[in-house]
Amino acid sequence: MVEITDVMEAIKSAIQMEKDGYAFYKKAAAQTSNEMGRTIFESLANDELTHLDVFQKIFDDEVINSEWDALVESNKKYDSVPIFPKDPKEVDGISPDSNELDALRIAMDSEKESIDHYTKIINASKDPDVKKIIEIIIEQEKNHYSILEGEFSHISSTGYWLELDYLGG
């Protein structure tokens, strides 16, 4: 486990996980043949960018704007925890015949790992500011997991994507 003991390390970890999540959801959208599925994955990718904005507001007292921009725009990997796969088609158990359910399963697993990772950070940290920040991040990730789980369940039972009102919001 990566040891995160201060607010700046929590910021770097959050930035990296959101950037990785954005890249994953964009690739999943590109590889999804169903229009509604593409829309949902695109929406989740956009949520990852929105999370970066939310985190910036949370961290305003800790990081000046120019420093924030440098952290977000950097190509440097801040965190070695591989939560989101680089390519949905490169995950064990995925084949050329894999479908949207596989992408949803991978996304659910990634969101769950993200929640678990952030929970370990809370448990390891003695800093109440870090704990508060990470609790907010966990709530964001739980929301994604719920969306994905609902889609997975609906597609598994009906074969169709849900048209939920969370898109674009």
C-alpha positions in Angstrom: 0.0 0.0 0.0 1.2 3.5 -0.8 1.7 5.4 2.5 -0.1 8.7 2.3 0.5 10.8 5.3 -0.2 14.4 4.3 -2.7 16.5 2.4 -0.4 16.9 -0.7 0.0 13.2 -1.0 -3.7 12.7 -0.8 -4.1 15.4 -3.5 -1.6 13.6 -5.8 -3.3 10.2 -5.3 -6.7 11.6 -6.0 -5.6 13.4 -9.1 -3.9 10.3 -10.5 -6.9 8.1 -9.8 -9.3 10.5 -11.5 -7.0 10.9 -14.5 -6.7 7.1 -14.8 -10.5 6.7 -14.4 -11.1 9.3 -17.1 -8.7 7.5 -19.5 -10.4 4.2 -18.8 -14.0 5.4 -19.3 -13.0 7.2 -22.6 -11.5 3.9 -23.9 -14.5 1.9 -22.7 -16.8 4.4 -24.5 -14.8 4.0 -27.7 -15.0 0.2 -27.5 -18.7 0.0 -26.7 -21.0 -0.6 -29.6 -24.3 0.4 -27.9 -25.1 4.1 -28.1 -26.5 4.3 -24.6 -23.5 2.4 -23.2 -21.1 4.9 -25.0 -23.1 7.8 -23.5 -22.9 6.3 -20.0 -19.1 5.7 -20.2 -18.6 9.2 -21.7 -20.7 10.6 -18.8 -18.6 8.7 -16.2 -15.4 10.0 -18.0 -16.8 13.6 -17.7 -17.6 12.9 -14.0 -13.9 12.1 -13.4 -13.0 15.6 -14.8 -15.8 17.1 -12.6 -14.2 15.3 -9.6 -10.9 17.1 -10.4 -12.8 20.4 -10.2 -14.4 19.3 -6.9 -11.1 18.3 -5.5 -9.6 21.6 -6.5 -12.2 23.4 -4.5 -11.6 21.1 -1.5 -7.9 21.7 -1.7 -8.0 25.4 -2.3 -6.4 26.1 1.1 -3.6 23.6 0.4 -2.6 24.3 -3.2 -2.3 27.5 -5.2 -3.9 27.5 -8.6 -0.7 27.3 -10.7 0.5 24.4 -8.6 -2.8 22.7 -9.0 -2.7 23.1 -12.8 0.8 21.7 -12.9 -0.3 18.6 -10.8 -3.4 17.9 -13.0 -1.6 18.5 -16.4 1.5 16.6 -15.5 2.2 13.3 -17.3 4.0 12.1 -14.2 2.4 9.1 -12.4 1.9 10.1 -8.7 0.5 6.9 -7.4 1.7 3.3 -8.1 -1.7 1.8 -7.2 -3.1 0.4 -10.5 -6.8 0.9 -10.0 -8.0 1.4 -13.6 -6.6 -0.7 -16.4 -5.0 1.2 -19.2 -7.2 -0.7 -21.8 -10.4 -2.6 -21.0 -9.4 -5.2 -23.6 -6.2 -6.0 -21.9 -7.7 -7.3 -18.6 -7.5 -11.0 -17.7 -10.7 -12.8 -18.9 -11.4 -10.3 -21.6 -11.4 -11.6 -25.2 -12.2 -10.1 -28.6 -15.7 -11.4 -28.0 -16.1 -9.5 -24.7 -19.1 -7.1 -24.4 -20.4 -4.1 -22.5 -21.1 -6.3 -19.5 -17.4 -7.1 -19.3 -16.6 -3.3 -19.5 -19.1 -2.7 -16.7 -17.6 -5.5 -14.6 -14.1 -4.1 -15.0 -15.3 -0.6 -14.1 -17.2 -1.9 -11.0 -14.1 -3.7 -9.9 -12.0 -0.6 -10.5 -14.3 1.6 -8.5 -14.4 -1.0 -5.7 -10.6 -1.1 -5.6 -10.6 2.7 -5.6 -12.9 2.8 -2.6 -10.8 0.1 -0.8 -7.6 2.1 -1.6 -9.0 5.3 -0.2 -10.4 3.5 2.9 -6.8 2.2 3.6 -5.6 5.8 3.4 -8.2 6.9 5.9 -7.2 4.0 8.2 -3.5 4.8 7.9 -3.7 8.5 8.3 -3.7 10.4 11.6 -4.4 13.7 9.9 -8.1 14.7 10.2 -7.8 16.9 7.1 -6.7 14.0 5.0 -9.5 11.8 6.4 -12.1 14.5 5.6 -10.8 14.9 2.1 -10.7 11.1 1.4 -14.2 10.6 2.8 -15.5 13.0 0.2 -13.6 11.2 -2.5 -15.0 7.8 -1.3 -18.5 9.2 -1.6 -17.8 10.2 -5.2 -16.5 6.7 -6.0 -19.4 5.0 -4.3 -21.8 7.0 -6.6 -20.0 5.7 -9.6 -20.1 2.1 -8.3 -23.9 2.4 -7.8 -24.4 3.7 -11.3 -22.3 0.9 -12.8 -24.0 -1.8 -10.6 -27.4 -0.6 -11.7 -26.5 -0.7 -15.3 -24.9 -4.2 -15.0 -27.9 -5.6 -13.2 -30.3 -4.1 -15.7 -28.4 -5.3 -18.8 -27.9 -8.7 -17.2 -31.6 -9.2 -16.8 -33.0 -7.3 -19.8 -30.2 -7.0 -22.3 -30.8 -3.2 -22.5 -29.0 -0.2 -21.0 -31.0 2.0 -18.6 -31.7 5.6 -19.6 -31.1 7.2 -16.2 -31.3 10.8 -15.4 -27.8 11.0 -13.9 -26.3 11.6 -17.4 -24.9 15.0 -17.9 -25.2 16.0 -14.3 
